[in-house]
Amino acid sequence: MRQRGPSVQEEHAPNSICFGCGPANEDGLRIRSFRSESGLEMEFSPKAEHRALSPGMINGG
């Protein structure tokens, strides 16, 4: 999914420091949500520090 323009979070809470989706939290997951015909779609690009077990894998906890 490639979206253009600001995410829902960037539009409505640009200063949020939420760990999951806060645009202002440099150390968070930086999840971005976008409106779609069926509701919302999210975008997440894991950083190296989110890796677990082996390269290319992440662990949800």
N, CA, C, O and CB atoms as a CASP TS submission, in Angstrom:
PFRMAT TS
TARGET T0000
AUTHOR 0000-0000-0000
METHOD Language model
MODEL 1
PARENT N/A
ATOM      1  N   MET     1       0.847  -1.176   0.000  1.00  0.00           N
ATOM      2  CA  MET     1       0.000   0.000   0.000  1.00  0.00           C
ATOM      3  C   MET     1       0.891   1.236   0.000  1.00  0.00           C
ATOM      4  O   MET     1       1.740   1.388   0.878  1.00  0.00           O
ATOM      5  CB  MET     1      -0.963  -0.001   1.221  1.00  0.00           C
ATOM      6  N   ARG     2       0.709   2.093  -0.948  1.00  0.00           N
ATOM      7  CA  ARG     2       1.414   3.368  -0.994  1.00  0.00           C
ATOM      8  C   ARG     2       0.375   4.472  -0.967  1.00  0.00           C
ATOM      9  O   ARG     2      -0.490   4.554  -1.840  1.00  0.00           O
ATOM     10  CB  ARG     2       2.327   3.478  -2.259  1.00  0.00           C
ATOM     11  N   GLN     3       0.472   5.308   0.035  1.00  0.00           N
ATOM     12  CA  GLN     3      -0.478   6.398   0.198  1.00  0.00           C
ATOM     13  C   GLN     3       0.234   7.727   0.009  1.00  0.00           C
ATOM     14  O   GLN     3       1.427   7.858   0.284  1.00  0.00           O
ATOM     15  CB  GLN     3      -1.157   6.335   1.581  1.00  0.00           C
ATOM     16  N   ARG     4      -0.498   8.678  -0.450  1.00  0.00           N
ATOM     17  CA  ARG     4       0.015  10.043  -0.579  1.00  0.00           C
ATOM     18  C   ARG     4      -0.695  10.924   0.431  1.00  0.00           C
ATOM     19  O   ARG     4      -1.836  10.663   0.811  1.00  0.00           O
ATOM     20  CB  ARG     4      -0.181  10.592  -2.027  1.00  0.00           C
ATOM     21  N   GLY     5      -0.015  11.953   0.856  1.00  0.00           N
ATOM     22  CA  GLY     5      -0.632  12.896   1.772  1.00  0.00           C
ATOM     23  C   GLY     5      -0.503  12.474   3.215  1.00  0.00           C
ATOM     24  O   GLY     5       0.057  11.422   3.524  1.00  0.00           O
ATOM     25  N   PRO     6      -1.032  13.311   4.102  1.00  0.00           N
ATOM     26  CA  PRO     6      -0.903  13.048   5.535  1.00  0.00           C
ATOM     27  C   PRO     6      -1.764  11.877   6.001  1.00  0.00           C
ATOM     28  O   PRO     6      -2.820  11.600   5.433  1.00  0.00           O
ATOM     29  CB  PRO     6      -1.271  14.286   6.318  1.00  0.00           C
ATOM     30  N   SER     7      -1.295  11.201   7.035  1.00  0.00           N
ATOM     31  CA  SER     7      -2.060  10.112   7.642  1.00  0.00           C
ATOM     32  C   SER     7      -3.133  10.700   8.553  1.00  0.00           C
ATOM     33  O   SER     7      -3.145  11.903   8.814  1.00  0.00           O
ATOM     34  CB  SER     7      -1.129   9.148   8.436  1.00  0.00           C
ATOM     35  N   VAL     8      -4.031   9.844   9.035  1.00  0.00           N
ATOM     36  CA  VAL     8      -5.053  10.276   9.991  1.00  0.00           C
ATOM     37  C   VAL     8      -4.381  10.874  11.221  1.00  0.00           C
ATOM     38  O   VAL     8      -4.824  11.901  11.734  1.00  0.00           O
ATOM     39  CB  VAL     8      -5.972   9.091  10.394  1.00  0.00           C
ATOM     40  N   GLN     9      -3.317  10.236  11.694  1.00  0.00           N
ATOM     41  CA  GLN     9      -2.607  10.720  12.872  1.00  0.00           C
ATOM     42  C   GLN     9      -1.980  12.091  12.615  1.00  0.00           C
ATOM     43  O   GLN     9      -2.044  12.974  13.471  1.00  0.00           O
ATOM     44  CB  GLN     9      -1.530   9.718  13.290  1.00  0.00           C
ATOM     45  N   GLU    10      -1.386  12.265  11.460  1.00  0.00           N
ATOM     46  CA  GLU    10      -0.748  13.537  11.129  1.00  0.00           C
ATOM     47  C   GLU    10      -1.776  14.657  10.991  1.00  0.00           C
ATOM     48  O   GLU    10      -1.487  15.810  11.314  1.00  0.00           O
ATOM     49  CB  GLU    10       0.055  13.404   9.839  1.00  0.00           C
ATOM     50  N   GLU    11      -2.971  14.322  10.514  1.00  0.00           N
ATOM     51  CA  GLU    11      -4.038  15.312  10.372  1.00  0.00           C
ATOM     52  C   GLU    11      -4.617  15.724  11.716  1.00  0.00           C
ATOM     53  O   GLU    11      -4.803  16.913  11.975  1.00  0.00           O
ATOM     54  CB  GLU    11      -5.140  14.769   9.486  1.00  0.00           C
ATOM     55  N   HIS    12      -4.906  14.738  12.581  1.00  0.00           N
ATOM     56  CA  HIS    12      -5.678  14.991  13.793  1.00  0.00           C
ATOM     57  C   HIS    12      -4.866  15.077  15.084  1.00  0.00           C
ATOM     58  O   HIS    12      -5.336  15.657  16.062  1.00  0.00           O
ATOM     59  CB  HIS    12      -6.686  13.934  13.943  1.00  0.00           C
ATOM     60  N   ALA    13      -3.675  14.519  15.108  1.00  0.00           N
ATOM     61  CA  ALA    13      -2.883  14.533  16.347  1.00  0.00           C
ATOM     62  C   ALA    13      -1.386  14.601  16.026  1.00  0.00           C
ATOM     63  O   ALA    13      -0.634  13.706  16.411  1.00  0.00           O
ATOM     64  CB  ALA    13      -3.191  13.276  17.204  1.00  0.00           C
ATOM     65  N   PRO    14      -0.952  15.640  15.333  1.00  0.00           N
ATOM     66  CA  PRO    14       0.449  15.697  14.904  1.00  0.00           C
ATOM     67  C   PRO    14       1.463  15.748  16.042  1.00  0.00           C
ATOM     68  O   PRO    14       2.633  15.424  15.840  1.00  0.00           O
ATOM     69  CB  PRO    14       0.646  16.884  14.037  1.00  0.00           C
ATOM     70  N   ASN    15       1.034  16.147  17.222  1.00  0.00           N
ATOM     71  CA  ASN    15       1.950  16.234  18.365  1.00  0.00           C
ATOM     72  C   ASN    15       1.843  15.045  19.308  1.00  0.00           C
ATOM     73  O   ASN    15       2.440  15.052  20.385  1.00  0.00           O
ATOM     74  CB  ASN    15       1.688  17.501  19.134  1.00  0.00           C
ATOM     75  N   SER    16       1.088  14.023  18.916  1.00  0.00           N
ATOM     76  CA  SER    16       0.896  12.850  19.765  1.00  0.00           C
ATOM     77  C   SER    16       2.206  12.089  19.943  1.00  0.00           C
ATOM     78  O   SER    16       2.979  11.915  19.001  1.00  0.00           O
ATOM     79  CB  SER    16      -0.177  11.925  19.170  1.00  0.00           C
ATOM     80  N   ILE    17       2.436  11.643  21.177  1.00  0.00           N
ATOM     81  CA  ILE    17       3.623  10.831  21.460  1.00  0.00           C
ATOM     82  C   ILE    17       3.243   9.372  21.746  1.00  0.00           C
ATOM     83  O   ILE    17       4.006   8.643  22.379  1.00  0.00           O
ATOM     84  CB  ILE    17       4.397  11.418  22.655  1.00  0.00           C
ATOM     85  N   CYS    18       2.070   8.955  21.281  1.00  0.00           N
ATOM     86  CA  CYS    18       1.633   7.565  21.424  1.00  0.00           C
ATOM     87  C   CYS    18       2.742   6.644  20.890  1.00  0.00           C
ATOM     88  O   CYS    18       3.302   6.908  19.826  1.00  0.00           O
ATOM     89  CB  CYS    18       0.276   7.316  20.661  1.00  0.00           C
ATOM     90  N   PHE    19       3.059   5.573  21.618  1.00  0.00           N
ATOM     91  CA  PHE    19       4.119   4.662  21.186  1.00  0.00           C
ATOM     92  C   PHE    19       3.777   3.995  19.856  1.00  0.00           C
ATOM     93  O   PHE    19       4.661   3.798  19.023  1.00  0.00           O
ATOM     94  CB  PHE    19       4.368   3.598  22.253  1.00  0.00           C
ATOM     95  N   GLY    20       2.515   3.646  19.646  1.00  0.00           N
ATOM     96  CA  GLY    20       2.128   2.947  18.427  1.00  0.00           C
ATOM     97  C   GLY    20       2.023   3.841  17.208  1.00  0.00           C
ATOM     98  O   GLY    20       2.544   3.509  16.143  1.00  0.00           O
ATOM     99  N   CYS    21       1.346   4.983  17.359  1.00  0.00           N
ATOM    100  CA  CYS    21       1.032   5.777  16.167  1.00  0.00           C
ATOM    101  C   CYS    21       1.345   7.263  16.279  1.00  0.00           C
ATOM    102  O   CYS    21       0.967   8.036  15.398  1.00  0.00           O
ATOM    103  CB  CYS    21      -0.399   5.621  15.846  1.00  0.00           C
ATOM    104  N   GLY    22       2.014   7.671  17.321  1.00  0.00           N
ATOM    105  CA  GLY    22       2.282   9.097  17.492  1.00  0.00           C
ATOM    106  C   GLY    22       3.323   9.637  16.531  1.00  0.00           C
ATOM    107  O   GLY    22       4.466   9.182  16.542  1.00  0.00           O
ATOM    108  N   PRO    23       2.948  10.602  15.697  1.00  0.00           N
ATOM    109  CA  PRO    23       3.920  11.190  14.771  1.00  0.00           C
ATOM    110  C   PRO    23       5.087  11.876  15.478  1.00  0.00           C
ATOM    111  O   PRO    23       6.176  11.981  14.913  1.00  0.00           O
ATOM    112  CB  PRO    23       3.228  12.184  13.873  1.00  0.00           C
ATOM    113  N   ALA    24       4.871  12.340  16.706  1.00  0.00           N
ATOM    114  CA  ALA    24       5.913  13.064  17.433  1.00  0.00           C
ATOM    115  C   ALA    24       6.795  12.154  18.284  1.00  0.00           C
ATOM    116  O   ALA    24       7.694  12.643  18.968  1.00  0.00           O
ATOM    117  CB  ALA    24       5.282  14.110  18.310  1.00  0.00           C
ATOM    118  N   ASN    25       6.560  10.847  18.256  1.00  0.00           N
ATOM    119  CA  ASN    25       7.371   9.913  19.040  1.00  0.00           C
ATOM    120  C   ASN    25       8.406   9.262  18.121  1.00  0.00           C
ATOM    121  O   ASN    25       8.110   8.291  17.425  1.00  0.00           O
ATOM    122  CB  ASN    25       6.475   8.827  19.726  1.00  0.00           C
ATOM    123  N   GLU    26       9.605   9.804  18.130  1.00  0.00           N
ATOM    124  CA  GLU    26      10.679   9.290  17.266  1.00  0.00           C
ATOM    125  C   GLU    26      11.060   7.850  17.595  1.00  0.00           C
ATOM    126  O   GLU    26      11.550   7.131  16.724  1.00  0.00           O
ATOM    127  CB  GLU    26      11.907  10.175  17.385  1.00  0.00           C
ATOM    128  N   ASP    27      10.843   7.416  18.839  1.00  0.00           N
ATOM    129  CA  ASP    27      11.216   6.069  19.257  1.00  0.00           C
ATOM    130  C   ASP    27      10.071   5.072  19.148  1.00  0.00           C
ATOM    131  O   ASP    27      10.263   3.890  19.434  1.00  0.00           O
ATOM    132  CB  ASP    27      11.719   6.098  20.668  1.00  0.00           C
ATOM    133  N   GLY    28       8.895   5.515  18.744  1.00  0.00           N
ATOM    134  CA  GLY    28       7.725   4.640  18.658  1.00  0.00           C
ATOM    135  C   GLY    28       7.677   3.859  17.355  1.00  0.00           C
ATOM    136  O   GLY    28       8.615   3.891  16.558  1.00  0.00           O
ATOM    137  N   LEU    29       6.569   3.158  17.153  1.00  0.00           N
ATOM    138  CA  LEU    29       6.391   2.338  15.955  1.00  0.00           C
ATOM    139  C   LEU    29       6.046   3.163  14.720  1.00  0.00           C
ATOM    140  O   LEU    29       6.275   2.723  13.593  1.00  0.00           O
ATOM    141  CB  LEU    29       5.310   1.313  16.192  1.00  0.00           C
ATOM    142  N   ARG    30       5.496   4.360  14.929  1.00  0.00           N
ATOM    143  CA  ARG    30       5.169   5.279  13.833  1.00  0.00           C
ATOM    144  C   ARG    30       4.181   4.679  12.839  1.00  0.00           C
ATOM    145  O   ARG    30       4.318   4.866  11.630  1.00  0.00           O
ATOM    146  CB  ARG    30       6.433   5.684  13.104  1.00  0.00           C
ATOM    147  N   ILE    31       3.190   3.961  13.348  1.00  0.00           N
ATOM    148  CA  ILE    31       2.130   3.399  12.510  1.00  0.00           C
ATOM    149  C   ILE    31       1.331   4.544  11.910  1.00  0.00           C
ATOM    150  O   ILE    31       0.995   5.500  12.609  1.00  0.00           O
ATOM    151  CB  ILE    31       1.204   2.441  13.328  1.00  0.00           C
ATOM    152  N   ARG    32       1.024   4.455  10.623  1.00  0.00           N
ATOM    153  CA  ARG    32       0.253   5.485   9.927  1.00  0.00           C
ATOM    154  C   ARG    32      -1.026   4.856   9.389  1.00  0.00           C
ATOM    155  O   ARG    32      -0.990   3.769   8.812  1.00  0.00           O
ATOM    156  CB  ARG    32       1.085   6.134   8.772  1.00  0.00           C
ATOM    157  N   SER    33      -2.150   5.532   9.575  1.00  0.00           N
ATOM    158  CA  SER    33      -3.447   5.049   9.097  1.00  0.00           C
ATOM    159  C   SER    33      -3.971   5.981   8.017  1.00  0.00           C
ATOM    160  O   SER    33      -3.815   7.200   8.094  1.00  0.00           O
ATOM    161  CB  SER    33      -4.463   4.941  10.262  1.00  0.00           C
ATOM    162  N   PHE    34      -4.599   5.379   7.002  1.00  0.00           N
ATOM    163  CA  PHE    34      -5.153   6.142   5.889  1.00  0.00           C
ATOM    164  C   PHE    34      -6.584   5.698   5.628  1.00  0.00           C
ATOM    165  O   PHE    34      -6.908   4.517   5.746  1.00  0.00           O
ATOM    166  CB  PHE    34      -4.290   5.972   4.618  1.00  0.00           C
ATOM    167  N   ARG    35      -7.426   6.640   5.275  1.00  0.00           N
ATOM    168  CA  ARG    35      -8.813   6.318   4.939  1.00  0.00           C
ATOM    169  C   ARG    35      -8.849   5.536   3.629  1.00  0.00           C
ATOM    170  O   ARG    35      -8.082   5.806   2.704  1.00  0.00           O
ATOM    171  CB  ARG    35      -9.675   7.609   4.830  1.00  0.00           C
ATOM    172  N   SER    36      -9.752   4.565   3.572  1.00  0.00           N
ATOM    173  CA  SER    36      -9.971   3.803   2.347  1.00  0.00           C
ATOM    174  C   SER    36     -11.474   3.620   2.173  1.00  0.00           C
ATOM    175  O   SER    36     -12.252   3.999   3.048  1.00  0.00           O
ATOM    176  CB  SER    36      -9.230   2.419   2.390  1.00  0.00           C
ATOM    177  N   GLU    37     -11.877   3.051   1.070  1.00  0.00           N
ATOM    178  CA  GLU    37     -13.306   2.831   0.825  1.00  0.00           C
ATOM    179  C   GLU    37     -13.925   1.920   1.873  1.00  0.00           C
ATOM    180  O   GLU    37     -15.107   2.060   2.185  1.00  0.00           O
ATOM    181  CB  GLU    37     -13.518   2.238  -0.559  1.00  0.00           C
ATOM    182  N   SER    38     -13.155   0.995   2.420  1.00  0.00           N
ATOM    183  CA  SER    38     -13.694   0.039   3.392  1.00  0.00           C
ATOM    184  C   SER    38     -13.430   0.431   4.844  1.00  0.00           C
ATOM    185  O   SER    38     -13.827  -0.302   5.750  1.00  0.00           O
ATOM    186  CB  SER    38     -13.111  -1.322   3.135  1.00  0.00           C
ATOM    187  N   GLY    39     -12.777   1.556   5.092  1.00  0.00           N
ATOM    188  CA  GLY    39     -12.496   1.985   6.465  1.00  0.00           C
ATOM    189  C   GLY    39     -11.126   2.626   6.559  1.00  0.00           C
ATOM    190  O   GLY    39     -10.882   3.679   5.971  1.00  0.00           O
ATOM    191  N   LEU    40     -10.227   1.984   7.305  1.00  0.00           N
ATOM    192  CA  LEU    40      -8.856   2.472   7.450  1.00  0.00           C
ATOM    193  C   LEU    40      -7.871   1.373   7.080  1.00  0.00           C
ATOM    194  O   LEU    40      -8.124   0.192   7.314  1.00  0.00           O
ATOM    195  CB  LEU    40      -8.597   2.965   8.890  1.00  0.00           C
ATOM    196  N   GLU    41      -6.758   1.771   6.508  1.00  0.00           N
ATOM    197  CA  GLU    41      -5.646   0.871   6.242  1.00  0.00           C
ATOM    198  C   GLU    41      -4.433   1.448   6.950  1.00  0.00           C
ATOM    199  O   GLU    41      -4.287   2.665   7.055  1.00  0.00           O
ATOM    200  CB  GLU    41      -5.387   0.693   4.698  1.00  0.00           C
ATOM    201  N   MET    42      -3.568   0.575   7.433  1.00  0.00           N
ATOM    202  CA  MET    42      -2.393   1.057   8.155  1.00  0.00           C
ATOM    203  C   MET    42      -1.120   0.727   7.404  1.00  0.00           C
ATOM    204  O   MET    42      -1.064  -0.190   6.584  1.00  0.00           O
ATOM    205  CB  MET    42      -2.341   0.458   9.555  1.00  0.00           C
ATOM    206  N   GLU    43      -0.093   1.516   7.717  1.00  0.00           N
ATOM    207  CA  GLU    43       1.226   1.340   7.122  1.00  0.00           C
ATOM    208  C   GLU    43       2.241   1.290   8.259  1.00  0.00           C
ATOM    209  O   GLU    43       2.211   2.127   9.161  1.00  0.00           O
ATOM    210  CB  GLU    43       1.561   2.492   6.104  1.00  0.00           C
ATOM    211  N   PHE    44       3.125   0.320   8.214  1.00  0.00           N
ATOM    212  CA  PHE    44       4.149   0.176   9.247  1.00  0.00           C
ATOM    213  C   PHE    44       5.433  -0.316   8.600  1.00  0.00           C
ATOM    214  O   PHE    44       5.435  -1.328   7.900  1.00  0.00           O
ATOM    215  CB  PHE    44       3.686  -0.799  10.369  1.00  0.00           C
ATOM    216  N   SER    45       6.512   0.393   8.833  1.00  0.00           N
ATOM    217  CA  SER    45       7.830  -0.006   8.347  1.00  0.00           C
ATOM    218  C   SER    45       8.728  -0.225   9.557  1.00  0.00           C
ATOM    219  O   SER    45       9.199   0.741  10.157  1.00  0.00           O
ATOM    220  CB  SER    45       8.437   1.072   7.376  1.00  0.00           C
ATOM    221  N   PRO    46       8.974  -1.489   9.929  1.00  0.00           N
ATOM    222  CA  PRO    46       9.778  -1.756  11.122  1.00  0.00           C
ATOM    223  C   PRO    46      11.214  -1.261  10.969  1.00  0.00           C
ATOM    224  O   PRO    46      11.806  -1.316   9.891  1.00  0.00           O
ATOM    225  CB  PRO    46       9.779  -3.245  11.426  1.00  0.00           C
ATOM    226  N   LYS    47      11.746  -0.779  12.080  1.00  0.00           N
ATOM    227  CA  LYS    47      13.142  -0.357  12.137  1.00  0.00           C
ATOM    228  C   LYS    47      13.991  -1.548  12.590  1.00  0.00           C
ATOM    229  O   LYS    47      13.457  -2.565  13.032  1.00  0.00           O
ATOM    230  CB  LYS    47      13.326   0.868  13.103  1.00  0.00           C
ATOM    231  N   ALA    48      15.286  -1.416  12.478  1.00  0.00           N
ATOM    232  CA  ALA    48      16.196  -2.502  12.872  1.00  0.00           C
ATOM    233  C   ALA    48      15.982  -2.915  14.321  1.00  0.00           C
ATOM    234  O   ALA    48      16.082  -4.099  14.642  1.00  0.00           O
ATOM    235  CB  ALA    48      17.651  -2.077  12.666  1.00  0.00           C
ATOM    236  N   GLU    49      15.687  -1.961  15.204  1.00  0.00           N
ATOM    237  CA  GLU    49      15.512  -2.294  16.625  1.00  0.00           C
ATOM    238  C   GLU    49      14.215  -3.050  16.913  1.00  0.00           C
ATOM    239  O   GLU    49      14.026  -3.526  18.033  1.00  0.00           O
ATOM    240  CB  GLU    49      15.544  -1.029  17.450  1.00  0.00           C
ATOM    241  N   HIS    50      13.333  -3.172  15.949  1.00  0.00           N
ATOM    242  CA  HIS    50      12.106  -3.945  16.134  1.00  0.00           C
ATOM    243  C   HIS    50      12.304  -5.427  15.790  1.00  0.00           C
ATOM    244  O   HIS    50      11.397  -6.236  15.983  1.00  0.00           O
ATOM    245  CB  HIS    50      10.986  -3.358  15.277  1.00  0.00           C
ATOM    246  N   ARG    51      13.474  -5.775  15.288  1.00  0.00           N
ATOM    247  CA  ARG    51      13.745  -7.162  14.900  1.00  0.00           C
ATOM    248  C   ARG    51      13.834  -8.073  16.110  1.00  0.00           C
ATOM    249  O   ARG    51      14.187  -7.647  17.210  1.00  0.00           O
ATOM    250  CB  ARG    51      15.035  -7.246  14.097  1.00  0.00           C
ATOM    251  N   ALA    52      13.507  -9.332  15.880  1.00  0.00           N
ATOM    252  CA  ALA    52      13.641 -10.361  16.910  1.00  0.00           C
ATOM    253  C   ALA    52      14.028 -11.671  16.235  1.00  0.00           C
ATOM    254  O   ALA    52      13.700 -11.903  15.071  1.00  0.00           O
ATOM    255  CB  ALA    52      12.315 -10.521  17.731  1.00  0.00           C
ATOM    256  N   LEU    53      14.708 -12.499  16.953  1.00  0.00           N
ATOM    257  CA  LEU    53      15.096 -13.835  16.494  1.00  0.00           C
ATOM    258  C   LEU    53      16.123 -13.801  15.379  1.00  0.00           C
ATOM    259  O   LEU    53      17.273 -14.174  15.608  1.00  0.00           O
ATOM    260  CB  LEU    53      13.885 -14.590  16.029  1.00  0.00           C
ATOM    261  N   SER    54      15.759 -13.372  14.189  1.00  0.00           N
ATOM    262  CA  SER    54      16.705 -13.347  13.080  1.00  0.00           C
ATOM    263  C   SER    54      16.363 -12.193  12.145  1.00  0.00           C
ATOM    264  O   SER    54      15.250 -11.669  12.195  1.00  0.00           O
ATOM    265  CB  SER    54      16.694 -14.694  12.315  1.00  0.00           C
ATOM    266  N   PRO    55      17.296 -11.791  11.298  1.00  0.00           N
ATOM    267  CA  PRO    55      17.032 -10.690  10.368  1.00  0.00           C
ATOM    268  C   PRO    55      15.781 -10.953   9.525  1.00  0.00           C
ATOM    269  O   PRO    55      15.539 -12.074   9.076  1.00  0.00           O
ATOM    270  CB  PRO    55      18.243 -10.471   9.451  1.00  0.00           C
ATOM    271  N   GLY    56      15.004  -9.909   9.324  1.00  0.00           N
ATOM    272  CA  GLY    56      13.803 -10.026   8.515  1.00  0.00           C
ATOM    273  C   GLY    56      12.569 -10.446   9.284  1.00  0.00           C
ATOM    274  O   GLY    56      11.494 -10.554   8.695  1.00  0.00           O
ATOM    275  N   MET    57      12.687 -10.688  10.589  1.00  0.00           N
ATOM    276  CA  MET    57      11.548 -11.111  11.402  1.00  0.00           C
ATOM    277  C   MET    57      11.302 -10.101  12.510  1.00  0.00           C
ATOM    278  O   MET    57      12.242  -9.551  13.084  1.00  0.00           O
ATOM    279  CB  MET    57      11.785 -12.516  11.995  1.00  0.00           C
ATOM    280  N   ILE    58      10.019  -9.860  12.808  1.00  0.00           N
ATOM    281  CA  ILE    58       9.668  -9.037  13.959  1.00  0.00           C
ATOM    282  C   ILE    58       8.762  -9.855  14.863  1.00  0.00           C
ATOM    283  O   ILE    58       8.115 -10.805  14.422  1.00  0.00           O
ATOM    284  CB  ILE    58       8.976  -7.706  13.522  1.00  0.00           C
ATOM    285  N   ASN    59       8.722  -9.473  16.140  1.00  0.00           N
ATOM    286  CA  ASN    59       7.937 -10.202  17.133  1.00  0.00           C
ATOM    287  C   ASN    59       6.965  -9.233  17.774  1.00  0.00           C
ATOM    288  O   ASN    59       7.368  -8.166  18.239  1.00  0.00           O
ATOM    289  CB  ASN    59       8.850 -10.871  18.207  1.00  0.00           C
ATOM    290  N   GLY    60       5.693  -9.589  17.805  1.00  0.00           N
ATOM    291  CA  GLY    60       4.668  -8.725  18.375  1.00  0.00           C
ATOM    292  C   GLY    60       4.613  -8.728  19.887  1.00  0.00           C
ATOM    293  O   GLY    60       3.820  -7.986  20.467  1.00  0.00           O
ATOM    294  N   GLY    61       5.417  -9.524  20.537  1.00  0.00           N
ATOM    295  CA  GLY    61       5.483  -9.493  21.996  1.00  0.00           C
ATOM    296  C   GLY    61       4.822 -10.621  22.690  1.00  0.00           C
ATOM    297  O   GLY    61       4.827 -10.677  23.920  1.00  0.00           O
TER
END
